[in-house]
Amino acid sequence: MKTLRPIDFLRTLSAALLFAALISPASAAKRGAATRDDALFEALPLERSPQNHLLLRARINGKPALLTVDTGAPVSAIALHRREHFGLKAIAAGSEIPTQLNVNGALNAVVVAKTLSLGSLHLMDEPLVAIDLRARAGAARRLNEPAIDGIIGADILFPTKAVLDCERQLLVLKMDPSLPGSAPGFDYRGFRRVPMQVSSGFNLYVNSSVNGHATRLMVDTGAFATLLHSGFVRSMRIPVRRSPFTSSGVNLGDRKVQLATVSRLSIGSFEIHGKEVGVIDLEGLIHNGLLEGSPPVVGLLGSELLRRNHGIIDFGTNSLYLKR
């Protein structure tokens, strides 16, 4: 049994997909001395929802919880309406952890879980952002899937040097990241490695190209499918067609999703031809001028593509692995 102390500090930032935070993975936890009996890794099976989200069974303050593993979320979160159920307390006055964080233009309270247990990994006094997940819960009910209690984000995935296998539905956490060694059970032969860049807000980006135009994509397992920004699609003169789908973000309303077919989509050196993608207005979700950057961030690399191409995300080496 290994116990980790909480993230040392969080700081409000105005630019993030879901939340805003500054994470210090190297000093994210104060750990006791490891013993020979300690398991170095914890392998956690995941479930896949009809919306293509990867779900993890956990315990918050001793109570069962269902959490989405979301690589697009810099900070872990709890559903606002589940705060009382789990007995989560507000941040104490004078704490280094902010009492509120800016989430897509609105302030959300930060609360503390006395214990957050992921298998035999126990996080103590773990900060969580309380967010309104009612829109997501409504979509879950329509698809007859369980409503989630919260989100596991980068503030846990980075310090534990997590490896997320999107096809095998497996999350491997390093119990003591200060010790050497890489996660066992992964054979990368036949895969293409795509380096990931980590922003100051702890979002993950990969270099890409759309029909030969240099771009970047955010790696986001919280996105049910790969989505491109509608303004970029218009500028590329890619035809779009209607769909019955909508998508929503935290503190943002529902947005219509159109469909388009990209002749050539490259993720690093990994190429996909004739790729169908969703098209959505990403204003308010991608901040700090990244939509107009050089190269621009033009969309979200979502769960559907990662699953179909055996995606493995390694937070210890900032690597994305893909293969056909």
DRENPADO-54209 format. One line per 2 residues: number of its first residue (from 1); their letters; for each residue x, y, z of C-alpha. Coordinates in steps of 0.1 Angstrom, whole numbers, plus 5000, padded with zeros to 4 digits. Example, Ala and Ser with C-alpha at 12.3 -4.5 7.8 and 13.67 -1.06 7.14 Angstrom:
! residues 2
1	AS	5123:4955:5078 ~ 5137:4989:5071 .
//
This chain:
! residues 324
1	MK	5000:5000:5000 ~ 5015:5033:4990 .
3	TL	5003:5067:5002 ~ 5010:5099:4982 .
5	RP	5007:5134:4995 ~ 4988:5161:4975 .
7	ID	4999:5183:4946 ~ 5021:5210:4962 .
9	FL	5003:5239:4946 ~ 4978:5249:4920 .
11	RT	4975:5283:4904 ~ 4946:5299:4885 .
13	LS	4952:5303:4848 ~ 4927:5317:4823 .
15	AA	4936:5293:4795 ~ 4927:5256:4796 .
17	LL	4903:5232:4779 ~ 4884:5223:4811 .
19	FA	4904:5237:4840 ~ 4934:5259:4847 .
21	AL	4963:5249:4868 ~ 5000:5248:4872 .
23	IS	5013:5214:4882 ~ 5047:5205:4895 .
25	PA	5051:5168:4888 ~ 5086:5165:4902 .
27	SA	5075:5177:4936 ~ 5039:5167:4933 .
29	AK	5040:5143:4962 ~ 5060:5137:4994 .
31	RG	5066:5100:4996 ~ 5078:5077:5023 .
33	AA	5107:5054:5018 ~ 5099:5026:4994 .
35	TR	5102:4990:5007 ~ 5110:4959:4988 .
37	DD	5074:4947:4993 ~ 5060:4978:4975 .
39	AL	5046:4971:4941 ~ 5062:4995:4916 .
41	FE	5032:4998:4893 ~ 4994:4996:4897 .
43	AL	4975:4984:4866 ~ 4939:4995:4866 .
45	PL	4913:4981:4841 ~ 4891:5007:4825 .
47	ER	4855:5005:4811 ~ 4844:5021:4778 .
49	SP	4812:5040:4777 ~ 4788:5042:4747 .
51	QN	4802:5078:4743 ~ 4837:5063:4739 .
53	HL	4850:5076:4773 ~ 4874:5055:4794 .
55	LL	4860:5050:4829 ~ 4878:5041:4861 .
57	RA	4863:5026:4893 ~ 4878:5044:4922 .
59	RI	4870:5054:4958 ~ 4866:5089:4972 .
61	NG	4866:5091:5010 ~ 4859:5054:5011 .
63	KP	4829:5056:4988 ~ 4828:5040:4953 .
65	AL	4832:5065:4924 ~ 4831:5063:4886 .
67	LT	4856:5087:4870 ~ 4865:5095:4834 .
69	VD	4902:5094:4825 ~ 4905:5127:4806 .
71	TG	4939:5137:4791 ~ 4924:5171:4781 .
73	AP	4917:5180:4818 ~ 4947:5197:4835 .
75	VS	4931:5192:4869 ~ 4910:5164:4883 .
77	AI	4873:5172:4891 ~ 4842:5161:4910 .
79	AL	4806:5166:4898 ~ 4791:5195:4917 .
81	HR	4760:5176:4927 ~ 4782:5147:4942 .
83	RE	4802:5169:4965 ~ 4780:5164:4995 .
85	HF	4777:5127:4988 ~ 4815:5122:4991 .
87	GL	4818:5147:5020 ~ 4843:5170:5002 .
89	KA	4854:5200:5021 ~ 4862:5235:5009 .
91	IA	4898:5247:5007 ~ 4909:5262:5041 .
93	AG	4916:5299:5042 ~ 4953:5307:5038 .
95	SE	4960:5276:5019 ~ 4985:5277:4990 .
97	IP	4959:5259:4969 ~ 4934:5284:4954 .
99	TQ	4898:5283:4966 ~ 4886:5288:4930 .
101	LN	4898:5281:4895 ~ 4887:5297:4862 .
103	VN	4870:5271:4840 ~ 4862:5283:4806 .
105	GA	4855:5318:4818 ~ 4836:5310:4850 .
107	LN	4850:5304:4886 ~ 4845:5270:4901 .
109	AV	4852:5260:4937 ~ 4881:5238:4946 .
111	VV	4874:5211:4972 ~ 4895:5185:4990 .
113	AK	4891:5147:4991 ~ 4906:5133:5023 .
115	TL	4914:5101:5003 ~ 4912:5093:4966 .
117	SL	4920:5057:4961 ~ 4930:5043:4926 .
119	GS	4935:5006:4933 ~ 4962:5004:4959 .
121	LH	4974:5039:4952 ~ 4960:5063:4978 .
123	LM	4961:5101:4973 ~ 4957:5121:5005 .
125	DE	4941:5155:5007 ~ 4936:5156:4969 .
127	PL	4923:5189:4955 ~ 4894:5185:4930 .
129	VA	4875:5212:4911 ~ 4837:5211:4916 .
131	ID	4821:5214:4882 ~ 4786:5211:4868 .
133	LR	4783:5178:4849 ~ 4745:5178:4845 .
135	AR	4747:5182:4807 ~ 4770:5153:4805 .
137	AG	4747:5133:4828 ~ 4718:5141:4805 .
139	AA	4736:5127:4775 ~ 4746:5096:4796 .
141	RR	4709:5089:4804 ~ 4699:5092:4768 .
143	LN	4725:5066:4759 ~ 4717:5044:4789 .
145	EP	4751:5047:4804 ~ 4761:5054:4840 .
147	AI	4766:5090:4850 ~ 4802:5098:4861 .
149	DG	4811:5112:4895 ~ 4842:5131:4882 .
151	II	4873:5133:4861 ~ 4909:5121:4865 .
153	GA	4932:5147:4849 ~ 4968:5156:4842 .
155	DI	4975:5165:4879 ~ 4974:5128:4887 .
157	LF	4985:5113:4853 ~ 5018:5133:4852 .
159	PT	5031:5127:4887 ~ 5024:5090:4885 .
161	KA	5040:5087:4851 ~ 5009:5070:4839 .
163	VL	5007:5049:4807 ~ 4972:5049:4792 .
165	DC	4964:5021:4767 ~ 4933:5034:4748 .
167	ER	4926:5001:4730 ~ 4933:4976:4758 .
169	QL	4915:4999:4782 ~ 4943:4999:4808 .
171	LV	4958:5026:4830 ~ 4991:5019:4846 .
173	LK	5003:5042:4874 ~ 5038:5042:4889 .
175	MD	5035:5039:4926 ~ 5068:5057:4934 .
177	PS	5079:5078:4904 ~ 5113:5085:4921 .
179	LP	5123:5049:4914 ~ 5137:5038:4880 .
181	GS	5119:5016:4856 ~ 5092:5018:4829 .
183	AP	5057:5002:4829 ~ 5059:4965:4821 .
185	GF	5037:4948:4795 ~ 5040:4972:4767 .
187	DY	5056:4962:4734 ~ 5061:4992:4711 .
189	RG	5073:4972:4680 ~ 5053:4983:4650 .
191	FR	5042:5016:4666 ~ 5050:5051:4655 .
193	RV	5062:5073:4683 ~ 5048:5108:4682 .
195	PM	5064:5133:4707 ~ 5039:5153:4727 .
197	QV	5044:5189:4738 ~ 5032:5199:4772 .
199	SS	5018:5234:4776 ~ 5022:5256:4807 .
201	GF	4985:5247:4815 ~ 4994:5210:4812 .
203	NL	4976:5202:4780 ~ 4991:5178:4755 .
205	YV	4997:5187:4719 ~ 5011:5168:4689 .
207	NS	5023:5181:4656 ~ 4999:5172:4628 .
209	SV	4989:5182:4593 ~ 4955:5184:4576 .
211	NG	4956:5180:4538 ~ 4993:5191:4539 .
213	HA	4987:5221:4561 ~ 5009:5222:4592 .
215	TR	4988:5221:4624 ~ 4987:5208:4660 .
217	LM	4961:5188:4678 ~ 4953:5185:4715 .
219	VD	4954:5149:4728 ~ 4920:5146:4745 .
221	TG	4906:5113:4756 ~ 4876:5133:4770 .
223	AF	4865:5140:4734 ~ 4843:5112:4720 .
225	AT	4857:5117:4685 ~ 4884:5137:4667 .
227	LL	4871:5172:4663 ~ 4884:5201:4641 .
229	HS	4876:5238:4646 ~ 4849:5250:4622 .
231	GF	4868:5281:4613 ~ 4898:5261:4602 .
233	VR	4877:5237:4582 ~ 4861:5267:4564 .
235	SM	4895:5282:4557 ~ 4906:5249:4541 .
237	RI	4874:5247:4520 ~ 4867:5212:4532 .
239	PV	4830:5204:4526 ~ 4809:5197:4557 .
241	RR	4776:5179:4562 ~ 4750:5178:4589 .
243	SP	4749:5154:4618 ~ 4725:5147:4647 .
245	FT	4753:5152:4672 ~ 4760:5179:4697 .
247	SS	4789:5185:4721 ~ 4793:5206:4752 .
249	GV	4821:5217:4775 ~ 4822:5227:4811 .
251	NL	4805:5261:4816 ~ 4797:5261:4778 .
253	GD	4764:5254:4761 ~ 4757:5226:4736 .
255	RK	4773:5231:4702 ~ 4763:5215:4669 .
257	VQ	4787:5190:4654 ~ 4790:5187:4617 .
259	LA	4810:5161:4598 ~ 4838:5163:4572 .
261	TV	4861:5140:4555 ~ 4898:5149:4555 .
263	SR	4917:5135:4526 ~ 4951:5133:4545 .
265	LS	4955:5136:4582 ~ 4990:5132:4596 .
267	IG	4998:5128:4633 ~ 5035:5131:4635 .
269	SF	5047:5106:4609 ~ 5015:5085:4612 .
271	EI	4992:5091:4582 ~ 4955:5084:4579 .
273	HG	4937:5088:4545 ~ 4900:5096:4541 .
275	KE	4894:5103:4578 ~ 4859:5113:4589 .
277	VG	4861:5140:4617 ~ 4836:5161:4636 .
279	VI	4836:5198:4630 ~ 4827:5222:4659 .
281	DL	4833:5257:4671 ~ 4862:5254:4695 .
283	EG	4862:5290:4706 ~ 4861:5291:4744 .
285	LI	4877:5256:4746 ~ 4911:5264:4731 .
287	HN	4925:5296:4745 ~ 4955:5320:4743 .
289	GL	4954:5325:4706 ~ 4963:5289:4699 .
291	LE	4936:5286:4672 ~ 4955:5312:4652 .
293	GS	4990:5301:4663 ~ 5019:5290:4642 .
295	PP	5012:5262:4636 ~ 4976:5266:4649 .
297	VV	4959:5242:4673 ~ 4930:5232:4650 .
299	GL	4913:5205:4670 ~ 4911:5176:4695 .
301	LG	4926:5142:4689 ~ 4898:5121:4704 .
303	SE	4891:5087:4718 ~ 4877:5071:4686 .
305	LL	4909:5076:4667 ~ 4931:5066:4696 .
307	RR	4912:5034:4701 ~ 4911:5025:4664 .
309	NH	4949:5030:4660 ~ 4959:5013:4693 .
311	GI	4969:5046:4709 ~ 4991:5045:4740 .
313	ID	4998:5077:4759 ~ 5030:5077:4780 .
315	FG	5030:5106:4805 ~ 5065:5096:4818 .
317	TN	5081:5102:4784 ~ 5056:5126:4768 .
319	SL	5050:5101:4740 ~ 5020:5090:4719 .
321	YL	5023:5057:4702 ~ 5001:5047:4672 .
323	KR	4999:5018:4648 ~ 4975:5004:4623 .
//
